[in-house]
Amino acid sequence: MGVDNKILVSGYYGFDNSGDDAILKAIVKDIKEIEDNVKITALSNNPPYTKKIYDIEAVNRFGIKGVVRAIRDCDLFISGGGSLLQDVTSTRSLLYYITLMKLAKLFNKPVMVYANGIGPINRNINRVLTRKILNKVDLITLRDEDSKIFLKELGVENENIHITADPVFTLEPTEEVAVLNILEKEGIPLNKPLIGVSVREWKGAHRLVENMAKSIDYIMNKHHVDVVLIPMHYPEDLSISNDILSRVEGKDCHVLSNKYSVEDIMGIINRLEMIIAMRLHSLIYAASQGVPMVGIIYDPKIEGFLRSIDMDHMCPVEDMDYDELIENIDYVWDNREQLRIRLEEVDQHMRYKALENAHMALDLLKK
């Protein structure tokens, strides 16, 4: 393979979202570990930051000329990781990712959809456009079974569809010494077990803040633990975390108030006895560190992931029932040792499946 092989990766990068940053980090690391003779460029909302953090090239994702040039110059186009193809967040973002794949095919480039979670796509025109482009791409790898079922329902007939795993399973956390430094700086004591809580704003979640605050007080009193609120998307998640903290009556609840790298957050989660979490990647970080979890479901992808790893302790965020939440928390706390053993087995399998994505991408590049 010559030094000139160029891979262009598109995704939700440069937006201070820990999950998406982790995906890019894992894609770059996995590909480079197998084949260092490739030049990787990412389309980013913040190119200087992406260049510095990932040690790759980066192009402004909204600069049309630069994007077209980068697609024209690449040898493989990757639509990379996460929930890019869905219209729940917005139709505009779905059309953005579809258009990039279409452009790459117009330039005769091989296109890989890399470990995506696909759907829901509700609008009819969006379903038609997605089906059309997914039937033309060269390879689709999916991070879950539900996405495959969704593609079938959408009428996608592409022969090259494989279920792998989220790329993030191959990442390693920051070393313990650095993690202990962070916790000390944040004023989080380590004389008691730690339970993590990671939530986001959600439009239908009217009782989320109130129920989480009440649950945290319950956990601290019953299980004699400290609780740490972990924002995954900075600063949005920080504001809801502070809202929750302001309603907690006990003194043993803390918020991670600074912005940390993917590996740092993973290392912090590694210190927990369990986590109550809403964002998919907080759950993936926990699974990869063998940390048992209670999932708060705001999107089918969360439920799909939890069922795929056989961790079905979860509550819907809309019409959240406090008693149901507590019942799940108590169950996971009481059974955390057995759950941890099960998660460690899952992690080995997921890590192996996640690496398949990089091998398949490089095979496509060699064709």
Secondary structure, 3 states (H helix, E strand, C coil): CCCCEEEEEECCCCCCEHHHHHHHHHHHHHHHHHCCCEEEEEEECCHHHHHHHHCCEEEECCCHHHHHHHHHHCCEEEEEEECCCCCCCCHHHHHHHHHHHHHHHHCCCCEEEEEECCCCCCCHHHHHHHHHHHCCCCEEEECCHHHHHHHHHHCCCCCCEEECCCHHHHCCCCCHHHHHHHHHHCCCCCCCCEEEEECCCCCCCCCHHHHHHHHHHHHHHHHCCEEEECCCECCHHHHHHHHHHHHCCCCCEEECCCCCCHHHHHHHHHCCCEEEECCHHHHHHHHHCCCCEEEEECCHHHHHHHHHCCCCCEEECCCCCHHHHHHHHHHHHHCHHHHHHHHHHHHHHHHHHHHHHHHHHHHHHHC
